[in-house]
Amino acid sequence: MIMVKMLVDLLPENMPVEIIGDPKKQISGVEIDSRKVVKGTLFSAFKGSLTDGHKYIGQAIANGATIVVCETLPEEMPQEVTFIKTPDARRLTGIMLGNFFGNVTRYITLIGVTGTNGKTTITTLLFQLFSQLGFKCGLVSTVENRIGSEVLKADYTTPDVVNLHRLIRKMADEKCTHIFMEVSSHAADQDRIAGLHFAGAVFSNITHDHLDYHGTFLNYIQAKKKFFDRLDKSAFALINQDDKNGKVMVQNTTARVRTYGLQSMCDYKAGIIENSIAGLHLKIDGKEVHFRMIGAFNAYNLLAVYGTAVECGLDRDQVLSVLSGLKGAEGRFDQIYDAERGVYAVVDYAHTPDALENVLSTLARIRKKNSGIITVVGCGGDRDKTKRPLMAKVAAGWSDKLIMTSDNPRSEDPEAILDDMEAGLEADQKQKSIRITDRYQAIKTALMLAKKGDIILVAGKGHEKYQEIKGEKFPFDDIATLRSLMGE
């Protein structure tokens, strides 16, 4: 069904806009990519991180755009085209898309999860939990997008503003009652979530990441804080009280603030009774519960899910009962055991120093007395270079052997990336570290070096099924590779 709306009905009352042309024109679609424009489309132009959409206004008009949203008016302005000038085209576009698609998040429970680590696990667990309790749910995550049982490919943590609004409208049309979404710092900073009404927002933690985009750690914090600043008073903001930046997130929010943690006084608190290879034994709200997931970092993730579910009105006992049987997202602490060799392998998406330390410190606590840890890890190309030496230092500090390898080198020389990583190693750490550029050979070598009882961690890619090299994606799957080499 093709939707047609009148321009004047899509414009917000509280944003300054200058309309040049007919405000009663009909719109049959909204695009930010001029190549996708057809007759009757509104084209929105704004400056992106890689290019400036204003350069493509002419192409959009040639393709049939009858309305153009922009921050700077073009030199040529055909009379048949209506122009809307605004100082904030990104935000205006999101609000107009919300109006165009019927503001469906006003009657669907939309929960956003942000933070450096834990977003995928928390959203996936929420999706699994609510689905098992009989709700039809939508999921927007790094691993996959889902509408009930239908699985859709996910290319980005948070889709661009147009595709996000389309996806959510599709979820509404498919009768979803709850949607759980990862909200990346890029998405918050670029107003990709503008025009959406969030019933709740969750903050997991914030550590070193994405400084290639944000420039400074303060900018990174402010990008995530922007998400909470724009919540309304009907929403809840659930923050990790043990993270020192948790309170920063909610300094200006009008939402009701709720807290969770393991160490601080908070609304939702857990104590770790046991953390072993068999899972987590936690005490939550006075009840002892065993979970299949491992590690203190997952205790935080489970608490975030529990708190969110309770804030959404679910029964506490029922939530804990179902949650105890869930296993989380693909590529997050996935475990493989080679019975013949007696070697245990873990695949995890950990791609920041903090996430890597969380996984390795957990392995160090649960390993047997004479078991060694062999870590295979790399760093992505064309991304934050400052974390490369930190990643290597953390990996070497917790491992008995370190194998540095490729992880989506993209346009960069893989050897140069390994040079950056190696620069973070002390002399004694270099002695237990080797470089193997080919990721397959690096994983194979780790298995060859492992003795009975050892644990191999393959970190950085998790659920990803490719290696991106020189603009091309080649099939590669850490989990499948390990299973093949282990003879499964």
C-alpha positions as CSV (number, residue, x, y, z in Angstrom):
1,M,0.0,0.0,0.0
2,I,1.4,3.4,-1.1
3,M,1.0,6.1,1.6
4,V,0.4,9.7,0.5
5,K,0.6,12.5,3.0
6,M,0.4,16.3,2.7
7,L,3.6,18.2,3.5
8,V,2.0,20.6,5.9
9,D,0.7,17.7,8.0
10,L,4.3,16.4,8.5
11,L,5.9,19.5,9.7
12,P,6.4,19.9,13.5
13,E,5.1,23.0,15.2
14,N,8.1,23.6,17.4
15,M,10.9,23.7,14.8
16,P,11.8,26.7,12.8
17,V,11.4,26.1,9.1
18,E,11.3,28.4,6.0
19,I,8.9,27.1,3.3
20,I,9.6,28.2,-0.3
21,G,6.8,27.0,-2.5
22,D,3.5,25.1,-2.0
23,P,3.2,23.7,1.6
24,K,0.2,21.5,0.6
25,K,2.1,19.2,-1.8
26,Q,1.6,15.5,-1.5
27,I,4.4,13.2,-0.5
28,S,4.5,9.5,-1.3
29,G,7.9,8.8,0.2
30,V,11.0,10.2,2.0
31,E,14.6,9.5,1.0
32,I,18.1,10.7,2.0
33,D,19.7,8.8,-1.0
34,S,19.1,10.7,-4.3
35,R,19.5,7.5,-6.2
36,K,16.3,6.1,-4.6
37,V,14.2,9.1,-5.3
38,V,11.1,8.7,-7.6
39,K,8.3,11.1,-8.6
40,G,6.5,12.5,-5.6
41,T,9.4,11.8,-3.1
42,L,10.7,14.2,-0.5
43,F,14.5,14.4,-0.6
44,S,16.3,15.4,2.6
45,A,19.8,16.8,2.3
46,F,22.3,17.2,5.1
47,K,26.0,16.9,5.8
48,G,27.0,13.3,6.5
49,S,30.3,11.9,7.9
50,L,31.5,11.0,4.4
51,T,29.6,13.3,2.0
52,D,27.3,16.3,1.9
53,G,23.8,15.5,0.7
54,H,23.4,19.0,-0.6
55,K,25.6,18.0,-3.6
56,Y,22.8,15.7,-4.8
57,I,19.8,18.0,-4.7
58,G,20.0,18.4,-8.5
59,Q,20.1,14.7,-9.0
60,A,17.2,14.1,-6.7
61,I,15.1,16.7,-8.5
62,A,16.0,15.2,-11.8
63,N,14.8,11.8,-10.5
64,G,11.4,13.3,-9.5
65,A,11.7,14.9,-6.1
66,T,9.0,17.5,-5.6
67,I,10.0,18.6,-2.1
68,V,13.6,19.2,-0.8
69,V,14.6,19.6,2.9
70,C,18.0,21.3,3.3
71,E,20.1,23.5,5.5
72,T,21.5,25.6,2.6
73,L,19.4,26.5,-0.4
74,P,20.8,25.5,-3.8
75,E,21.6,28.1,-6.5
76,E,19.0,26.6,-8.8
77,M,15.5,26.3,-7.4
78,P,12.9,25.1,-9.9
79,Q,9.5,26.7,-9.3
80,E,7.7,23.3,-9.3
81,V,9.8,22.2,-6.3
82,T,9.0,23.2,-2.7
83,F,12.0,23.8,-0.6
84,I,12.1,23.6,3.2
85,K,15.1,25.3,4.8
86,T,16.0,24.3,8.4
87,P,19.0,24.6,10.6
88,D,18.7,20.9,11.6
89,A,17.7,18.8,8.6
90,R,18.6,15.5,10.3
91,R,16.2,16.0,13.2
92,L,13.5,17.5,11.0
93,T,13.7,14.5,8.7
94,G,13.3,12.0,11.6
95,I,10.2,13.9,13.0
96,M,8.7,14.1,9.5
97,L,9.3,10.4,8.9
98,G,7.6,9.7,12.3
99,N,4.6,11.7,11.1
100,F,4.6,10.1,7.7
101,F,4.5,6.6,9.1
102,G,1.8,7.4,11.7
103,N,4.0,7.8,14.8
104,V,3.5,4.1,15.6
105,T,5.9,4.1,18.5
106,R,3.3,6.1,20.4
107,Y,1.4,2.9,20.9
108,I,4.2,0.3,20.7
109,T,6.6,-0.2,23.6
110,L,10.0,0.8,22.2
111,I,13.0,0.2,24.4
112,G,16.4,1.6,23.4
113,V,19.7,0.2,24.8
114,T,22.9,2.1,24.6
115,G,26.5,1.7,25.9
116,T,29.9,0.5,24.7
117,N,29.4,-3.1,25.7
118,G,26.4,-5.3,26.3
119,K,23.9,-3.7,23.8
120,T,23.4,-6.8,21.7
121,T,23.2,-9.2,24.6
122,I,20.6,-7.0,26.5
123,T,18.4,-6.4,23.4
124,T,18.6,-10.1,22.4
125,L,17.7,-11.3,25.8
126,L,14.8,-8.9,26.0
127,F,13.5,-10.1,22.7
128,Q,13.8,-13.7,23.8
129,L,12.2,-13.1,27.2
130,F,9.2,-11.1,26.0
131,S,8.7,-13.5,23.0
132,Q,8.6,-16.5,25.4
133,L,6.1,-14.7,27.6
134,G,3.7,-14.5,24.6
135,F,4.4,-11.0,23.2
136,K,5.1,-10.4,19.5
137,C,8.4,-8.5,19.4
138,G,10.7,-6.7,17.0
139,L,14.5,-6.6,17.4
140,V,17.0,-4.1,15.9
141,S,20.5,-5.2,16.7
142,T,24.0,-5.6,15.4
143,V,23.5,-9.3,14.8
144,E,20.1,-9.3,13.2
145,N,16.8,-7.6,12.9
146,R,13.7,-9.6,13.7
147,I,10.0,-9.3,13.4
148,G,8.7,-12.2,15.5
149,S,10.1,-15.4,13.9
150,E,11.2,-13.5,10.7
151,V,14.9,-12.8,10.5
152,L,16.1,-9.8,8.6
153,K,19.8,-9.0,7.7
154,A,21.4,-6.3,9.9
155,D,24.0,-4.1,8.1
156,Y,24.5,-1.6,10.9
157,T,23.9,-1.4,14.6
158,T,21.2,1.2,14.1
159,P,19.9,1.7,10.5
160,D,19.8,5.1,8.8
161,V,16.8,7.2,9.7
162,V,14.7,6.3,6.7
163,N,15.2,2.6,6.9
164,L,14.7,2.6,10.6
165,H,11.3,4.3,10.4
166,R,10.3,1.9,7.6
167,L,11.4,-1.1,9.6
168,I,9.5,0.0,12.7
169,R,6.4,0.7,10.6
170,K,6.7,-2.8,9.2
171,M,6.9,-4.2,12.8
172,A,3.8,-2.2,13.7
173,D,2.0,-3.6,10.6
174,E,3.0,-7.1,11.7
175,K,1.3,-6.5,15.1
176,C,4.5,-6.2,17.3
177,T,3.7,-4.9,20.7
178,H,7.3,-4.5,21.9
179,I,10.5,-3.4,20.0
180,F,14.0,-3.7,21.4
181,M,16.7,-1.6,19.7
182,E,20.4,-1.1,20.0
183,V,21.1,2.7,19.9
184,S,24.7,3.3,18.9
185,S,26.5,6.6,19.7
186,H,26.6,7.3,16.0
187,A,22.8,7.0,15.7
188,A,22.2,9.3,18.7
189,D,24.7,11.8,17.5
190,Q,23.3,11.8,13.9
191,D,19.6,11.9,15.0
192,R,18.8,8.6,13.3
193,I,16.4,8.0,16.1
194,A,14.6,11.3,15.8
195,G,10.8,11.0,15.5
196,L,10.7,7.9,17.6
197,H,9.0,7.7,21.0
198,F,10.9,5.6,23.5
199,A,9.1,4.0,26.4
200,G,12.4,3.3,28.1
201,A,16.1,3.7,27.7
202,V,18.9,1.5,29.1
203,F,22.5,2.4,29.7
204,S,25.0,-0.4,30.1
205,N,28.4,1.2,30.4
206,I,30.8,3.4,28.6
207,T,34.5,2.7,27.8
208,H,37.1,3.5,25.2
209,D,35.6,3.2,21.6
210,H,34.7,5.1,18.4
211,L,37.2,7.9,19.1
212,D,37.9,7.9,15.3
213,Y,34.4,9.3,14.9
214,H,33.8,11.3,18.1
215,G,37.3,12.7,18.4
216,T,37.3,12.8,22.2
217,F,35.9,10.6,25.0
218,L,33.8,13.6,26.2
219,N,32.1,13.8,22.8
220,Y,31.4,10.1,22.9
221,I,29.7,10.5,26.3
222,Q,27.7,13.4,25.1
223,A,26.5,11.5,22.1
224,K,25.0,8.8,24.3
225,K,23.7,11.3,26.8
226,K,21.8,13.0,24.0
227,F,19.6,9.9,23.8
228,F,18.5,10.3,27.5
229,D,18.2,14.1,27.2
230,R,15.3,13.7,24.7
231,L,13.3,11.1,26.6
232,D,9.9,12.5,27.9
233,K,8.5,12.2,31.4
234,S,6.4,9.1,30.5
235,A,9.6,7.1,29.8
236,F,12.0,5.3,32.2
237,A,15.8,5.6,32.1
238,L,17.5,2.5,33.6
239,I,21.2,3.1,34.2
240,N,24.2,1.0,35.5
241,Q,24.8,2.6,38.8
242,D,28.3,1.0,39.1
243,D,29.5,2.9,36.0
244,K,30.7,6.4,36.9
245,N,29.1,7.9,33.8
246,G,25.7,6.3,34.6
247,K,24.6,9.4,36.5
248,V,25.9,11.7,33.8
249,M,23.6,10.1,31.3
250,V,20.5,11.2,33.2
251,Q,21.6,14.6,34.4
252,N,19.1,16.4,32.2
253,T,16.5,13.7,31.5
254,T,12.8,14.2,32.4
255,A,12.3,10.4,32.4
256,R,11.9,8.6,35.7
257,V,15.4,7.3,36.6
258,R,15.9,3.7,37.8
259,T,19.3,2.0,38.6
260,Y,20.9,-1.4,38.6
261,G,24.2,-2.8,39.8
262,L,26.3,-5.3,41.7
263,Q,28.2,-2.9,44.0
264,S,26.0,0.2,44.7
265,M,22.7,0.8,46.4
266,C,20.2,0.6,43.5
267,D,16.7,-0.3,42.5
268,Y,17.7,-3.6,40.9
269,K,20.7,-5.3,42.7
270,A,22.3,-8.7,42.3
271,G,25.0,-10.5,44.2
272,I,27.2,-13.1,42.6
273,I,27.1,-16.3,44.6
274,E,29.1,-18.4,42.0
275,N,30.6,-17.7,38.6
276,S,31.8,-20.9,36.9
277,I,32.0,-22.6,33.6
278,A,28.5,-23.9,34.4
279,G,27.0,-20.4,34.5
280,L,26.1,-17.7,37.0
281,H,24.5,-18.2,40.4
282,L,23.0,-14.8,41.4
283,K,20.9,-13.5,44.2
284,I,18.3,-11.0,42.9
285,D,15.6,-9.5,45.0
286,G,16.3,-12.0,47.7
287,K,15.9,-15.0,45.3
288,E,18.8,-17.3,44.2
289,V,18.7,-18.0,40.5
290,H,21.1,-19.9,38.2
291,F,21.7,-18.6,34.7
292,R,23.3,-20.3,31.8
293,M,25.5,-17.2,31.0
294,I,29.0,-16.7,32.4
295,G,30.9,-13.7,33.8
296,A,30.3,-10.7,35.9
297,F,29.7,-8.6,32.8
298,N,26.8,-10.8,32.0
299,A,25.4,-10.4,35.5
300,Y,25.1,-6.7,34.6
301,N,23.4,-7.6,31.3
302,L,20.9,-9.9,33.1
303,L,20.1,-7.3,35.7
304,A,19.5,-4.7,32.9
305,V,17.1,-7.1,31.3
306,Y,15.4,-7.9,34.6
307,G,15.0,-4.2,35.5
308,T,13.6,-3.4,32.1
309,A,11.1,-6.2,32.2
310,V,9.8,-5.1,35.6
311,E,9.6,-1.5,34.5
312,C,7.5,-2.7,31.6
313,G,5.1,-4.2,34.1
314,L,6.0,-7.9,34.0
315,D,5.9,-10.2,37.0
316,R,9.3,-10.5,38.8
317,D,9.2,-14.2,39.5
318,Q,8.0,-15.0,36.0
319,V,10.8,-12.9,34.5
320,L,13.5,-14.7,36.5
321,S,12.1,-18.1,35.7
322,V,12.3,-17.5,31.9
323,L,15.5,-15.5,32.0
324,S,17.4,-18.3,33.8
325,G,17.0,-20.5,30.7
326,L,18.1,-18.0,28.0
327,K,21.6,-18.0,26.4
328,G,22.0,-14.6,24.8
329,A,23.2,-13.4,21.4
330,E,25.3,-15.2,18.8
331,G,29.0,-14.5,19.0
332,R,28.8,-13.5,22.6
333,F,30.8,-15.9,24.7
334,D,30.0,-18.8,22.4
335,Q,31.6,-22.0,23.7
336,I,33.0,-24.9,21.8
337,Y,34.6,-28.0,23.4
338,D,37.0,-30.3,21.7
339,A,36.7,-33.6,23.7
340,E,39.5,-35.3,21.8
341,R,42.0,-32.6,22.6
342,G,40.5,-31.5,25.9
343,V,40.6,-27.9,24.6
344,Y,37.9,-25.4,25.3
345,A,37.3,-22.5,22.9
346,V,35.3,-19.2,23.3
347,V,34.3,-16.9,20.5
348,D,33.3,-13.4,21.5
349,Y,32.7,-10.1,19.8
350,A,34.9,-8.2,22.3
351,H,36.4,-5.4,20.2
352,T,37.2,-2.8,22.9
353,P,39.9,-3.0,25.6
354,D,37.2,-3.1,28.3
355,A,35.2,-5.8,26.7
356,L,38.3,-7.9,26.0
357,E,39.4,-7.6,29.7
358,N,35.9,-8.6,30.8
359,V,36.0,-11.8,28.8
360,L,39.6,-12.7,29.7
361,S,39.3,-11.9,33.4
362,T,36.2,-14.2,33.4
363,L,38.2,-17.0,31.7
364,A,41.0,-16.5,34.2
365,R,38.6,-17.0,37.1
366,I,36.9,-20.1,35.8
367,R,39.9,-21.9,34.3
368,K,41.4,-24.9,36.0
369,K,44.6,-24.7,38.0
370,N,47.0,-25.7,35.2
371,S,45.0,-24.4,32.2
372,G,46.5,-21.8,30.0
373,I,44.8,-19.1,28.0
374,I,45.6,-18.5,24.3
375,T,44.1,-15.4,22.8
376,V,43.6,-14.7,19.1
377,V,42.7,-11.1,18.4
378,G,43.0,-8.2,15.9
379,C,41.8,-4.7,15.4
380,G,39.7,-3.3,12.6
381,G,41.1,-1.1,9.9
382,D,39.8,2.4,9.2
383,R,38.6,2.6,12.9
384,D,39.8,4.0,16.2
385,K,43.6,3.5,16.1
386,T,44.2,4.6,19.7
387,K,42.7,1.4,21.1
388,R,45.0,-0.9,19.1
389,P,48.0,-0.8,21.6
390,L,45.5,-1.0,24.5
391,M,43.8,-4.1,23.0
392,A,47.2,-5.9,22.6
393,K,48.3,-4.9,26.1
394,V,45.1,-6.2,27.7
395,A,45.2,-9.4,25.7
396,A,48.9,-10.1,26.6
397,G,48.3,-9.2,30.2
398,W,45.6,-11.9,30.7
399,S,46.9,-14.5,28.3
400,D,49.7,-17.1,28.4
401,K,50.1,-16.8,24.6
402,L,48.9,-14.0,22.3
403,I,48.4,-14.3,18.6
404,M,47.7,-11.0,16.9
405,T,45.9,-11.3,13.6
406,S,43.6,-9.6,11.1
407,D,40.1,-8.3,11.9
408,N,38.5,-6.6,8.9
409,P,41.6,-4.6,7.8
410,R,39.4,-2.8,5.3
411,S,41.6,-0.3,3.3
412,E,44.5,-0.5,5.7
413,D,47.7,-2.7,5.5
414,P,47.1,-5.5,8.0
415,E,50.8,-5.4,8.9
416,A,50.5,-1.7,9.8
417,I,47.6,-2.5,12.1
418,L,49.6,-5.2,13.8
419,D,52.5,-2.7,14.2
420,D,50.1,-0.4,16.1
421,M,49.0,-3.3,18.3
422,E,52.5,-4.5,19.0
423,A,53.5,-1.0,20.1
424,G,51.4,-1.5,23.3
425,L,53.4,-4.5,24.4
426,E,56.1,-4.6,27.1
427,A,59.3,-6.6,26.4
428,D,58.1,-9.6,28.3
429,Q,54.7,-9.5,26.7
430,K,56.3,-9.5,23.2
431,Q,58.1,-12.8,24.1
432,K,54.8,-14.6,24.5
433,S,53.2,-13.0,21.4
434,I,53.3,-13.8,17.7
435,R,51.9,-12.2,14.6
436,I,50.0,-14.2,12.0
437,T,48.2,-12.0,9.5
438,D,45.9,-14.7,8.1
439,R,43.1,-15.2,10.6
440,Y,42.5,-18.8,9.6
441,Q,46.1,-19.7,10.2
442,A,46.1,-17.8,13.5
443,I,43.2,-19.8,14.8
444,K,44.8,-23.0,13.5
445,T,48.0,-22.2,15.2
446,A,46.2,-21.5,18.5
447,L,44.8,-25.0,18.3
448,M,48.2,-26.5,17.5
449,L,49.7,-24.7,20.5
450,A,46.9,-25.6,23.0
451,K,47.5,-28.4,25.4
452,K,44.9,-30.4,27.3
453,G,42.8,-28.1,29.6
454,D,43.8,-24.9,27.8
455,I,41.2,-22.2,26.8
456,I,41.4,-20.5,23.4
457,L,39.7,-17.1,23.1
458,V,39.0,-15.9,19.5
459,A,37.9,-12.3,19.9
460,G,36.8,-9.3,17.9
461,K,34.4,-10.6,15.3
462,G,31.9,-12.8,17.1
463,H,28.8,-13.2,15.0
464,E,30.3,-11.7,11.8
465,K,30.5,-14.0,8.8
466,Y,33.1,-12.1,6.7
467,Q,36.5,-10.4,6.5
468,E,36.4,-7.0,4.9
469,I,39.6,-6.5,2.8
470,K,40.2,-3.7,0.3
471,G,36.5,-2.9,0.0
472,E,35.4,-6.5,-0.5
473,K,33.8,-8.9,2.0
474,F,35.2,-12.4,2.0
475,P,33.3,-15.2,3.8
476,F,34.8,-16.0,7.2
477,D,33.2,-17.3,10.4
478,D,35.2,-17.7,13.6
479,I,32.8,-20.2,15.1
480,A,32.6,-22.3,11.9
481,T,36.4,-22.2,11.5
482,L,36.9,-23.5,15.0
483,R,34.3,-26.2,14.6
484,S,35.9,-27.3,11.4
485,L,39.4,-27.4,12.8
486,M,38.2,-29.2,15.9
487,G,36.5,-31.9,13.8
488,E,32.9,-31.1,14.7
